[in-house]
Structure formats: structure tokens, C-alpha cells
Amino acid sequence: MKNIFLFFLVFCLASCSSSGKKEELKNTEPESKVSAKTFEYVGTPSFPLRENQQVKKLKGVVVQETKTRIGYDFYERFSFLWDGSGKDIIIKELANPLWGNLIWIEVDNNKVWQKAFGPRSREIEETVAEAISATKNYLNFIREGNSE
């Protein structure tokens, strides 16, 4: 009887400790995904530089901060068609299962474009073209403002 009780006690303790680990893994949020057609190193390296080497900044990065399949598809299509600008672009999403998703694009902490998608929206292709056009217009406006 003691052996059965000890086995049961060890089994319960083992299952409780492993289920706690599973809950910890479920609560971790995925990191933002980054894609860039051309990027360079940012910051000070932890290794010594040679005489002619210089530290270069990371630029022209498209960052994904989406949560759903629609947001991910939008990000994938946008980053595939984006030709680069030298500015960091962040694609964000606010998801609502009942009303749909709100996706927006930020450049230098300024909201450049946004659109609401229905729960089962399939208009990604046209929307990405619209978002790229709006982002390019914003970047051209910024360049014109800095050149004057």
C-alpha cells in the first residue's frame, strides 16, 4: 500500500511540475519578425574591429507586429513587394474576432496607412498595393520637406 501511495504522490508531483512549464511556454509572446532586403550592422560590436572596418547602422527594415493569419499574409506580401527606402517600417495589427482586424503601417512612429479587414477578408493583394503606394507617398513627402 505504501508503494502505491508513493507512486501516486510522485506521479502527481511530476505532472504538476510539467504542466506549470507548459503554461509558462504558452504565455510567452513571439518576437517581432524582421525582414530587410538590405541591412547593415547596428551598434557597437563585442569583438575588436580591424583598422579599416566601420560600424554601420541597420536601415530599411520591415518589422512584423501582427497577430493573425490575415496580418501575417499582409506582412509577407508587403515585405515581398517592398523595394526598400532606408527607413524602418513597422506593420502592426489589432485583432478582434467579432469585427475583424485593423492593420496599420508606421514609419518613424507616424501612422502612414491603416485599414480594417473583415473576419474572413481575402482582399490582401489590392490592399498591399494601396499600402505600398501610401507609404511611398509619405516617404516622398518627407524627402521633399527635408530638401527644402
Phi and psi in radians as a Rosetta constraint file:
Dihedral C 1 N 2 CA 2 C 2 CIRCULARHARMONIC -1.100 0.35
Dihedral N 2 CA 2 C 2 N 3 CIRCULARHARMONIC -0.677 0.35
Dihedral C 2 N 3 CA 3 C 3 CIRCULARHARMONIC -1.111 0.35
Dihedral N 3 CA 3 C 3 N 4 CIRCULARHARMONIC -0.730 0.35
Dihedral C 3 N 4 CA 4 C 4 CIRCULARHARMONIC -1.131 0.35
Dihedral N 4 CA 4 C 4 N 5 CIRCULARHARMONIC -0.760 0.35
Dihedral C 4 N 5 CA 5 C 5 CIRCULARHARMONIC -1.078 0.35
Dihedral N 5 CA 5 C 5 N 6 CIRCULARHARMONIC -0.783 0.35
Dihedral C 5 N 6 CA 6 C 6 CIRCULARHARMONIC -1.111 0.35
Dihedral N 6 CA 6 C 6 N 7 CIRCULARHARMONIC -0.731 0.35
Dihedral C 6 N 7 CA 7 C 7 CIRCULARHARMONIC -1.071 0.35
Dihedral N 7 CA 7 C 7 N 8 CIRCULARHARMONIC -0.793 0.35
Dihedral C 7 N 8 CA 8 C 8 CIRCULARHARMONIC -1.084 0.35
Dihedral N 8 CA 8 C 8 N 9 CIRCULARHARMONIC -0.747 0.35
Dihedral C 8 N 9 CA 9 C 9 CIRCULARHARMONIC -1.107 0.35
Dihedral N 9 CA 9 C 9 N 10 CIRCULARHARMONIC -0.806 0.35
Dihedral C 9 N 10 CA 10 C 10 CIRCULARHARMONIC -1.118 0.35
Dihedral N 10 CA 10 C 10 N 11 CIRCULARHARMONIC -0.727 0.35
Dihedral C 10 N 11 CA 11 C 11 CIRCULARHARMONIC -1.079 0.35
Dihedral N 11 CA 11 C 11 N 12 CIRCULARHARMONIC -0.773 0.35
Dihedral C 11 N 12 CA 12 C 12 CIRCULARHARMONIC -1.114 0.35
Dihedral N 12 CA 12 C 12 N 13 CIRCULARHARMONIC -0.765 0.35
Dihedral C 12 N 13 CA 13 C 13 CIRCULARHARMONIC -1.125 0.35
Dihedral N 13 CA 13 C 13 N 14 CIRCULARHARMONIC -0.704 0.35
Dihedral C 13 N 14 CA 14 C 14 CIRCULARHARMONIC -1.163 0.35
Dihedral N 14 CA 14 C 14 N 15 CIRCULARHARMONIC -0.725 0.35
Dihedral C 14 N 15 CA 15 C 15 CIRCULARHARMONIC -1.242 0.35
Dihedral N 15 CA 15 C 15 N 16 CIRCULARHARMONIC -0.602 0.35
Dihedral C 15 N 16 CA 16 C 16 CIRCULARHARMONIC -1.171 0.35
Dihedral N 16 CA 16 C 16 N 17 CIRCULARHARMONIC -0.725 0.35
Dihedral C 16 N 17 CA 17 C 17 CIRCULARHARMONIC -1.240 0.35
Dihedral N 17 CA 17 C 17 N 18 CIRCULARHARMONIC -0.606 0.35
Dihedral C 17 N 18 CA 18 C 18 CIRCULARHARMONIC -1.298 0.35
Dihedral N 18 CA 18 C 18 N 19 CIRCULARHARMONIC -0.589 0.35
Dihedral C 18 N 19 CA 19 C 19 CIRCULARHARMONIC -1.204 0.35
Dihedral N 19 CA 19 C 19 N 20 CIRCULARHARMONIC -0.546 0.35
Dihedral C 19 N 20 CA 20 C 20 CIRCULARHARMONIC -1.127 0.35
Dihedral N 20 CA 20 C 20 N 21 CIRCULARHARMONIC -0.669 0.35
Dihedral C 20 N 21 CA 21 C 21 CIRCULARHARMONIC -1.157 0.35
Dihedral N 21 CA 21 C 21 N 22 CIRCULARHARMONIC -0.663 0.35
Dihedral C 21 N 22 CA 22 C 22 CIRCULARHARMONIC -1.108 0.35
Dihedral N 22 CA 22 C 22 N 23 CIRCULARHARMONIC -0.711 0.35
Dihedral C 22 N 23 CA 23 C 23 CIRCULARHARMONIC -1.149 0.35
Dihedral N 23 CA 23 C 23 N 24 CIRCULARHARMONIC -0.639 0.35
Dihedral C 23 N 24 CA 24 C 24 CIRCULARHARMONIC -1.118 0.35
Dihedral N 24 CA 24 C 24 N 25 CIRCULARHARMONIC -0.694 0.35
Dihedral C 24 N 25 CA 25 C 25 CIRCULARHARMONIC -1.201 0.35
Dihedral N 25 CA 25 C 25 N 26 CIRCULARHARMONIC -0.613 0.35
Dihedral C 25 N 26 CA 26 C 26 CIRCULARHARMONIC -1.175 0.35
Dihedral N 26 CA 26 C 26 N 27 CIRCULARHARMONIC -0.557 0.35
Dihedral C 26 N 27 CA 27 C 27 CIRCULARHARMONIC -1.425 0.35
Dihedral N 27 CA 27 C 27 N 28 CIRCULARHARMONIC -0.175 0.35
Dihedral C 27 N 28 CA 28 C 28 CIRCULARHARMONIC -1.353 0.35
Dihedral N 28 CA 28 C 28 N 29 CIRCULARHARMONIC 2.358 0.35
Dihedral C 28 N 29 CA 29 C 29 CIRCULARHARMONIC -1.554 0.35
Dihedral N 29 CA 29 C 29 N 30 CIRCULARHARMONIC 2.536 0.35
Dihedral C 29 N 30 CA 30 C 30 CIRCULARHARMONIC -1.222 0.35
Dihedral N 30 CA 30 C 30 N 31 CIRCULARHARMONIC 2.605 0.35
Dihedral C 30 N 31 CA 31 C 31 CIRCULARHARMONIC -1.318 0.35
Dihedral N 31 CA 31 C 31 N 32 CIRCULARHARMONIC 2.767 0.35
Dihedral C 31 N 32 CA 32 C 32 CIRCULARHARMONIC -1.126 0.35
Dihedral N 32 CA 32 C 32 N 33 CIRCULARHARMONIC 2.450 0.35
Dihedral C 32 N 33 CA 33 C 33 CIRCULARHARMONIC -1.631 0.35
Dihedral N 33 CA 33 C 33 N 34 CIRCULARHARMONIC 2.514 0.35
Dihedral C 33 N 34 CA 34 C 34 CIRCULARHARMONIC -2.211 0.35
Dihedral N 34 CA 34 C 34 N 35 CIRCULARHARMONIC 2.356 0.35
Dihedral C 34 N 35 CA 35 C 35 CIRCULARHARMONIC -2.370 0.35
Dihedral N 35 CA 35 C 35 N 36 CIRCULARHARMONIC 2.514 0.35
Dihedral C 35 N 36 CA 36 C 36 CIRCULARHARMONIC -2.622 0.35
Dihedral N 36 CA 36 C 36 N 37 CIRCULARHARMONIC 2.451 0.35
Dihedral C 36 N 37 CA 37 C 37 CIRCULARHARMONIC -1.304 0.35
Dihedral N 37 CA 37 C 37 N 38 CIRCULARHARMONIC -0.672 0.35
Dihedral C 37 N 38 CA 38 C 38 CIRCULARHARMONIC -2.364 0.35
Dihedral N 38 CA 38 C 38 N 39 CIRCULARHARMONIC 2.234 0.35
Dihedral C 38 N 39 CA 39 C 39 CIRCULARHARMONIC -2.527 0.35
Dihedral N 39 CA 39 C 39 N 40 CIRCULARHARMONIC 2.772 0.35
Dihedral C 39 N 40 CA 40 C 40 CIRCULARHARMONIC -2.274 0.35
Dihedral N 40 CA 40 C 40 N 41 CIRCULARHARMONIC 2.925 0.35
Dihedral C 40 N 41 CA 41 C 41 CIRCULARHARMONIC -1.224 0.35
Dihedral N 41 CA 41 C 41 N 42 CIRCULARHARMONIC 2.503 0.35
Dihedral C 41 N 42 CA 42 C 42 CIRCULARHARMONIC -2.037 0.35
Dihedral N 42 CA 42 C 42 N 43 CIRCULARHARMONIC 2.484 0.35
Dihedral C 42 N 43 CA 43 C 43 CIRCULARHARMONIC 1.551 0.35
Dihedral N 43 CA 43 C 43 N 44 CIRCULARHARMONIC -3.030 0.35
Dihedral C 43 N 44 CA 44 C 44 CIRCULARHARMONIC -1.649 0.35
Dihedral N 44 CA 44 C 44 N 45 CIRCULARHARMONIC 2.184 0.35
Dihedral C 44 N 45 CA 45 C 45 CIRCULARHARMONIC -1.248 0.35
Dihedral N 45 CA 45 C 45 N 46 CIRCULARHARMONIC 2.711 0.35
Dihedral C 45 N 46 CA 46 C 46 CIRCULARHARMONIC -1.507 0.35
Dihedral N 46 CA 46 C 46 N 47 CIRCULARHARMONIC -0.016 0.35
Dihedral C 46 N 47 CA 47 C 47 CIRCULARHARMONIC -1.956 0.35
Dihedral N 47 CA 47 C 47 N 48 CIRCULARHARMONIC 2.704 0.35
Dihedral C 47 N 48 CA 48 C 48 CIRCULARHARMONIC -1.250 0.35
Dihedral N 48 CA 48 C 48 N 49 CIRCULARHARMONIC 2.478 0.35
Dihedral C 48 N 49 CA 49 C 49 CIRCULARHARMONIC -1.544 0.35
Dihedral N 49 CA 49 C 49 N 50 CIRCULARHARMONIC 2.632 0.35
Dihedral C 49 N 50 CA 50 C 50 CIRCULARHARMONIC -1.318 0.35
Dihedral N 50 CA 50 C 50 N 51 CIRCULARHARMONIC 3.016 0.35
Dihedral C 50 N 51 CA 51 C 51 CIRCULARHARMONIC -1.030 0.35
Dihedral N 51 CA 51 C 51 N 52 CIRCULARHARMONIC -0.769 0.35
Dihedral C 51 N 52 CA 52 C 52 CIRCULARHARMONIC -1.609 0.35
Dihedral N 52 CA 52 C 52 N 53 CIRCULARHARMONIC -0.033 0.35
Dihedral C 52 N 53 CA 53 C 53 CIRCULARHARMONIC -1.432 0.35
Dihedral N 53 CA 53 C 53 N 54 CIRCULARHARMONIC 2.544 0.35
Dihedral C 53 N 54 CA 54 C 54 CIRCULARHARMONIC -2.260 0.35
Dihedral N 54 CA 54 C 54 N 55 CIRCULARHARMONIC 2.654 0.35
Dihedral C 54 N 55 CA 55 C 55 CIRCULARHARMONIC -1.520 0.35
Dihedral N 55 CA 55 C 55 N 56 CIRCULARHARMONIC 2.239 0.35
Dihedral C 55 N 56 CA 56 C 56 CIRCULARHARMONIC -1.950 0.35
Dihedral N 56 CA 56 C 56 N 57 CIRCULARHARMONIC 2.701 0.35
Dihedral C 56 N 57 CA 57 C 57 CIRCULARHARMONIC -1.564 0.35
Dihedral N 57 CA 57 C 57 N 58 CIRCULARHARMONIC 2.619 0.35
Dihedral C 57 N 58 CA 58 C 58 CIRCULARHARMONIC -1.375 0.35
Dihedral N 58 CA 58 C 58 N 59 CIRCULARHARMONIC 2.243 0.35
Dihedral C 58 N 59 CA 59 C 59 CIRCULARHARMONIC -2.585 0.35
Dihedral N 59 CA 59 C 59 N 60 CIRCULARHARMONIC 2.737 0.35
Dihedral C 59 N 60 CA 60 C 60 CIRCULARHARMONIC 1.276 0.35
Dihedral N 60 CA 60 C 60 N 61 CIRCULARHARMONIC 0.686 0.35
Dihedral C 60 N 61 CA 61 C 61 CIRCULARHARMONIC -1.732 0.35
Dihedral N 61 CA 61 C 61 N 62 CIRCULARHARMONIC 2.438 0.35
Dihedral C 61 N 62 CA 62 C 62 CIRCULARHARMONIC -1.863 0.35
Dihedral N 62 CA 62 C 62 N 63 CIRCULARHARMONIC 2.068 0.35
Dihedral C 62 N 63 CA 63 C 63 CIRCULARHARMONIC -1.863 0.35
Dihedral N 63 CA 63 C 63 N 64 CIRCULARHARMONIC 2.349 0.35
Dihedral C 63 N 64 CA 64 C 64 CIRCULARHARMONIC -1.763 0.35
Dihedral N 64 CA 64 C 64 N 65 CIRCULARHARMONIC 2.149 0.35
Dihedral C 64 N 65 CA 65 C 65 CIRCULARHARMONIC -2.261 0.35
Dihedral N 65 CA 65 C 65 N 66 CIRCULARHARMONIC 0.911 0.35
Dihedral C 65 N 66 CA 66 C 66 CIRCULARHARMONIC -1.827 0.35
Dihedral N 66 CA 66 C 66 N 67 CIRCULARHARMONIC 2.876 0.35
Dihedral C 66 N 67 CA 67 C 67 CIRCULARHARMONIC -2.169 0.35
Dihedral N 67 CA 67 C 67 N 68 CIRCULARHARMONIC -0.298 0.35
Dihedral C 67 N 68 CA 68 C 68 CIRCULARHARMONIC -2.134 0.35
Dihedral N 68 CA 68 C 68 N 69 CIRCULARHARMONIC 3.056 0.35
Dihedral C 68 N 69 CA 69 C 69 CIRCULARHARMONIC -1.116 0.35
Dihedral N 69 CA 69 C 69 N 70 CIRCULARHARMONIC -0.705 0.35
Dihedral C 69 N 70 CA 70 C 70 CIRCULARHARMONIC -1.085 0.35
Dihedral N 70 CA 70 C 70 N 71 CIRCULARHARMONIC -0.768 0.35
Dihedral C 70 N 71 CA 71 C 71 CIRCULARHARMONIC -1.100 0.35
Dihedral N 71 CA 71 C 71 N 72 CIRCULARHARMONIC -0.717 0.35
Dihedral C 71 N 72 CA 72 C 72 CIRCULARHARMONIC -1.147 0.35
Dihedral N 72 CA 72 C 72 N 73 CIRCULARHARMONIC -0.760 0.35
Dihedral C 72 N 73 CA 73 C 73 CIRCULARHARMONIC -1.082 0.35
Dihedral N 73 CA 73 C 73 N 74 CIRCULARHARMONIC -0.708 0.35
Dihedral C 73 N 74 CA 74 C 74 CIRCULARHARMONIC -1.074 0.35
Dihedral N 74 CA 74 C 74 N 75 CIRCULARHARMONIC -0.827 0.35
Dihedral C 74 N 75 CA 75 C 75 CIRCULARHARMONIC -1.054 0.35
Dihedral N 75 CA 75 C 75 N 76 CIRCULARHARMONIC -0.811 0.35
Dihedral C 75 N 76 CA 76 C 76 CIRCULARHARMONIC -1.032 0.35
Dihedral N 76 CA 76 C 76 N 77 CIRCULARHARMONIC -0.823 0.35
Dihedral C 76 N 77 CA 77 C 77 CIRCULARHARMONIC -1.173 0.35
Dihedral N 77 CA 77 C 77 N 78 CIRCULARHARMONIC -0.742 0.35
Dihedral C 77 N 78 CA 78 C 78 CIRCULARHARMONIC -1.085 0.35
Dihedral N 78 CA 78 C 78 N 79 CIRCULARHARMONIC -0.857 0.35
Dihedral C 78 N 79 CA 79 C 79 CIRCULARHARMONIC -1.176 0.35
Dihedral N 79 CA 79 C 79 N 80 CIRCULARHARMONIC -0.500 0.35
Dihedral C 79 N 80 CA 80 C 80 CIRCULARHARMONIC -1.223 0.35
Dihedral N 80 CA 80 C 80 N 81 CIRCULARHARMONIC -0.700 0.35
Dihedral C 80 N 81 CA 81 C 81 CIRCULARHARMONIC -1.532 0.35
Dihedral N 81 CA 81 C 81 N 82 CIRCULARHARMONIC -0.288 0.35
Dihedral C 81 N 82 CA 82 C 82 CIRCULARHARMONIC -1.242 0.35
Dihedral N 82 CA 82 C 82 N 83 CIRCULARHARMONIC 2.312 0.35
Dihedral C 82 N 83 CA 83 C 83 CIRCULARHARMONIC -1.681 0.35
Dihedral N 83 CA 83 C 83 N 84 CIRCULARHARMONIC 0.017 0.35
Dihedral C 83 N 84 CA 84 C 84 CIRCULARHARMONIC 1.620 0.35
Dihedral N 84 CA 84 C 84 N 85 CIRCULARHARMONIC 2.611 0.35
Dihedral C 84 N 85 CA 85 C 85 CIRCULARHARMONIC -2.507 0.35
Dihedral N 85 CA 85 C 85 N 86 CIRCULARHARMONIC -0.238 0.35
Dihedral C 85 N 86 CA 86 C 86 CIRCULARHARMONIC 1.563 0.35
Dihedral N 86 CA 86 C 86 N 87 CIRCULARHARMONIC -0.117 0.35
Dihedral C 86 N 87 CA 87 C 87 CIRCULARHARMONIC -1.908 0.35
Dihedral N 87 CA 87 C 87 N 88 CIRCULARHARMONIC 2.579 0.35
Dihedral C 87 N 88 CA 88 C 88 CIRCULARHARMONIC -1.345 0.35
Dihedral N 88 CA 88 C 88 N 89 CIRCULARHARMONIC 2.341 0.35
Dihedral C 88 N 89 CA 89 C 89 CIRCULARHARMONIC -2.093 0.35
Dihedral N 89 CA 89 C 89 N 90 CIRCULARHARMONIC 2.288 0.35
Dihedral C 89 N 90 CA 90 C 90 CIRCULARHARMONIC -2.038 0.35
Dihedral N 90 CA 90 C 90 N 91 CIRCULARHARMONIC 2.211 0.35
Dihedral C 90 N 91 CA 91 C 91 CIRCULARHARMONIC -1.813 0.35
Dihedral N 91 CA 91 C 91 N 92 CIRCULARHARMONIC 2.062 0.35
Dihedral C 91 N 92 CA 92 C 92 CIRCULARHARMONIC -2.052 0.35
Dihedral N 92 CA 92 C 92 N 93 CIRCULARHARMONIC 2.805 0.35
Dihedral C 92 N 93 CA 93 C 93 CIRCULARHARMONIC -2.540 0.35
Dihedral N 93 CA 93 C 93 N 94 CIRCULARHARMONIC 2.462 0.35
Dihedral C 93 N 94 CA 94 C 94 CIRCULARHARMONIC -2.056 0.35
Dihedral N 94 CA 94 C 94 N 95 CIRCULARHARMONIC 2.032 0.35
Dihedral C 94 N 95 CA 95 C 95 CIRCULARHARMONIC -1.789 0.35
Dihedral N 95 CA 95 C 95 N 96 CIRCULARHARMONIC 2.413 0.35
Dihedral C 95 N 96 CA 96 C 96 CIRCULARHARMONIC -2.410 0.35
Dihedral N 96 CA 96 C 96 N 97 CIRCULARHARMONIC 2.042 0.35
Dihedral C 96 N 97 CA 97 C 97 CIRCULARHARMONIC -1.082 0.35
Dihedral N 97 CA 97 C 97 N 98 CIRCULARHARMONIC -0.486 0.35
Dihedral C 97 N 98 CA 98 C 98 CIRCULARHARMONIC -1.467 0.35
Dihedral N 98 CA 98 C 98 N 99 CIRCULARHARMONIC -0.808 0.35
Dihedral C 98 N 99 CA 99 C 99 CIRCULARHARMONIC -1.720 0.35
Dihedral N 99 CA 99 C 99 N 100 CIRCULARHARMONIC -0.287 0.35
Dihedral C 99 N 100 CA 100 C 100 CIRCULARHARMONIC 1.987 0.35
Dihedral N 100 CA 100 C 100 N 101 CIRCULARHARMONIC -2.768 0.35
Dihedral C 100 N 101 CA 101 C 101 CIRCULARHARMONIC -2.105 0.35
Dihedral N 101 CA 101 C 101 N 102 CIRCULARHARMONIC 2.597 0.35
Dihedral C 101 N 102 CA 102 C 102 CIRCULARHARMONIC -2.020 0.35
Dihedral N 102 CA 102 C 102 N 103 CIRCULARHARMONIC 2.071 0.35
Dihedral C 102 N 103 CA 103 C 103 CIRCULARHARMONIC -1.992 0.35
Dihedral N 103 CA 103 C 103 N 104 CIRCULARHARMONIC 2.375 0.35
Dihedral C 103 N 104 CA 104 C 104 CIRCULARHARMONIC -2.452 0.35
Dihedral N 104 CA 104 C 104 N 105 CIRCULARHARMONIC 2.833 0.35
Dihedral C 104 N 105 CA 105 C 105 CIRCULARHARMONIC -2.085 0.35
Dihedral N 105 CA 105 C 105 N 106 CIRCULARHARMONIC 2.326 0.35
Dihedral C 105 N 106 CA 106 C 106 CIRCULARHARMONIC -2.078 0.35
Dihedral N 106 CA 106 C 106 N 107 CIRCULARHARMONIC 2.422 0.35
Dihedral C 106 N 107 CA 107 C 107 CIRCULARHARMONIC -2.253 0.35
Dihedral N 107 CA 107 C 107 N 108 CIRCULARHARMONIC 2.145 0.35
Dihedral C 107 N 108 CA 108 C 108 CIRCULARHARMONIC 0.938 0.35
Dihedral N 108 CA 108 C 108 N 109 CIRCULARHARMONIC 0.761 0.35
Dihedral C 108 N 109 CA 109 C 109 CIRCULARHARMONIC 1.098 0.35
Dihedral N 109 CA 109 C 109 N 110 CIRCULARHARMONIC 0.332 0.35
Dihedral C 109 N 110 CA 110 C 110 CIRCULARHARMONIC -1.955 0.35
Dihedral N 110 CA 110 C 110 N 111 CIRCULARHARMONIC 2.258 0.35
Dihedral C 110 N 111 CA 111 C 111 CIRCULARHARMONIC -1.280 0.35
Dihedral N 111 CA 111 C 111 N 112 CIRCULARHARMONIC 2.058 0.35
Dihedral C 111 N 112 CA 112 C 112 CIRCULARHARMONIC -1.672 0.35
Dihedral N 112 CA 112 C 112 N 113 CIRCULARHARMONIC -0.642 0.35
Dihedral C 112 N 113 CA 113 C 113 CIRCULARHARMONIC -2.684 0.35
Dihedral N 113 CA 113 C 113 N 114 CIRCULARHARMONIC 2.595 0.35
Dihedral C 113 N 114 CA 114 C 114 CIRCULARHARMONIC -2.693 0.35
Dihedral N 114 CA 114 C 114 N 115 CIRCULARHARMONIC 2.675 0.35
Dihedral C 114 N 115 CA 115 C 115 CIRCULARHARMONIC -2.711 0.35
Dihedral N 115 CA 115 C 115 N 116 CIRCULARHARMONIC 2.537 0.35
Dihedral C 115 N 116 CA 116 C 116 CIRCULARHARMONIC -1.677 0.35
Dihedral N 116 CA 116 C 116 N 117 CIRCULARHARMONIC 2.349 0.35
Dihedral C 116 N 117 CA 117 C 117 CIRCULARHARMONIC -1.961 0.35
Dihedral N 117 CA 117 C 117 N 118 CIRCULARHARMONIC 2.507 0.35
Dihedral C 117 N 118 CA 118 C 118 CIRCULARHARMONIC -1.235 0.35
Dihedral N 118 CA 118 C 118 N 119 CIRCULARHARMONIC 2.942 0.35
Dihedral C 118 N 119 CA 119 C 119 CIRCULARHARMONIC -1.049 0.35
Dihedral N 119 CA 119 C 119 N 120 CIRCULARHARMONIC -0.529 0.35
Dihedral C 119 N 120 CA 120 C 120 CIRCULARHARMONIC -2.125 0.35
Dihedral N 120 CA 120 C 120 N 121 CIRCULARHARMONIC 0.720 0.35
Dihedral C 120 N 121 CA 121 C 121 CIRCULARHARMONIC -1.216 0.35
Dihedral N 121 CA 121 C 121 N 122 CIRCULARHARMONIC 2.469 0.35
Dihedral C 121 N 122 CA 122 C 122 CIRCULARHARMONIC -2.226 0.35
Dihedral N 122 CA 122 C 122 N 123 CIRCULARHARMONIC 0.315 0.35
Dihedral C 122 N 123 CA 123 C 123 CIRCULARHARMONIC -1.685 0.35
Dihedral N 123 CA 123 C 123 N 124 CIRCULARHARMONIC 0.693 0.35
Dihedral C 123 N 124 CA 124 C 124 CIRCULARHARMONIC -1.178 0.35
Dihedral N 124 CA 124 C 124 N 125 CIRCULARHARMONIC -0.782 0.35
Dihedral C 124 N 125 CA 125 C 125 CIRCULARHARMONIC -0.998 0.35
Dihedral N 125 CA 125 C 125 N 126 CIRCULARHARMONIC -0.911 0.35
Dihedral C 125 N 126 CA 126 C 126 CIRCULARHARMONIC -1.157 0.35
Dihedral N 126 CA 126 C 126 N 127 CIRCULARHARMONIC -0.643 0.35
Dihedral C 126 N 127 CA 127 C 127 CIRCULARHARMONIC -1.196 0.35
Dihedral N 127 CA 127 C 127 N 128 CIRCULARHARMONIC -0.684 0.35
Dihedral C 127 N 128 CA 128 C 128 CIRCULARHARMONIC -1.118 0.35
Dihedral N 128 CA 128 C 128 N 129 CIRCULARHARMONIC -0.721 0.35
Dihedral C 128 N 129 CA 129 C 129 CIRCULARHARMONIC -1.076 0.35
Dihedral N 129 CA 129 C 129 N 130 CIRCULARHARMONIC -0.712 0.35
Dihedral C 129 N 130 CA 130 C 130 CIRCULARHARMONIC -1.127 0.35
Dihedral N 130 CA 130 C 130 N 131 CIRCULARHARMONIC -0.730 0.35
Dihedral C 130 N 131 CA 131 C 131 CIRCULARHARMONIC -1.167 0.35
Dihedral N 131 CA 131 C 131 N 132 CIRCULARHARMONIC -0.706 0.35
Dihedral C 131 N 132 CA 132 C 132 CIRCULARHARMONIC -1.122 0.35
Dihedral N 132 CA 132 C 132 N 133 CIRCULARHARMONIC -0.743 0.35
Dihedral C 132 N 133 CA 133 C 133 CIRCULARHARMONIC -1.076 0.35
Dihedral N 133 CA 133 C 133 N 134 CIRCULARHARMONIC -0.790 0.35
Dihedral C 133 N 134 CA 134 C 134 CIRCULARHARMONIC -1.129 0.35
Dihedral N 134 CA 134 C 134 N 135 CIRCULARHARMONIC -0.691 0.35
Dihedral C 134 N 135 CA 135 C 135 CIRCULARHARMONIC -1.172 0.35
Dihedral N 135 CA 135 C 135 N 136 CIRCULARHARMONIC -0.731 0.35
Dihedral C 135 N 136 CA 136 C 136 CIRCULARHARMONIC -1.130 0.35
Dihedral N 136 CA 136 C 136 N 137 CIRCULARHARMONIC -0.694 0.35
Dihedral C 136 N 137 CA 137 C 137 CIRCULARHARMONIC -1.072 0.35
Dihedral N 137 CA 137 C 137 N 138 CIRCULARHARMONIC -0.739 0.35
Dihedral C 137 N 138 CA 138 C 138 CIRCULARHARMONIC -1.094 0.35
Dihedral N 138 CA 138 C 138 N 139 CIRCULARHARMONIC -0.788 0.35
Dihedral C 138 N 139 CA 139 C 139 CIRCULARHARMONIC -1.147 0.35
Dihedral N 139 CA 139 C 139 N 140 CIRCULARHARMONIC -0.649 0.35
Dihedral C 139 N 140 CA 140 C 140 CIRCULARHARMONIC -1.133 0.35
Dihedral N 140 CA 140 C 140 N 141 CIRCULARHARMONIC -0.696 0.35
Dihedral C 140 N 141 CA 141 C 141 CIRCULARHARMONIC -1.083 0.35
Dihedral N 141 CA 141 C 141 N 142 CIRCULARHARMONIC -0.717 0.35
Dihedral C 141 N 142 CA 142 C 142 CIRCULARHARMONIC -1.118 0.35
Dihedral N 142 CA 142 C 142 N 143 CIRCULARHARMONIC -0.794 0.35
Dihedral C 142 N 143 CA 143 C 143 CIRCULARHARMONIC -1.080 0.35
Dihedral N 143 CA 143 C 143 N 144 CIRCULARHARMONIC -0.737 0.35
Dihedral C 143 N 144 CA 144 C 144 CIRCULARHARMONIC -1.125 0.35
Dihedral N 144 CA 144 C 144 N 145 CIRCULARHARMONIC -0.673 0.35
Dihedral C 144 N 145 CA 145 C 145 CIRCULARHARMONIC -1.175 0.35
Dihedral N 145 CA 145 C 145 N 146 CIRCULARHARMONIC -0.611 0.35
Dihedral C 145 N 146 CA 146 C 146 CIRCULARHARMONIC -1.373 0.35
Dihedral N 146 CA 146 C 146 N 147 CIRCULARHARMONIC -0.458 0.35
Dihedral C 146 N 147 CA 147 C 147 CIRCULARHARMONIC -1.421 0.35
Dihedral N 147 CA 147 C 147 N 148 CIRCULARHARMONIC -0.348 0.35
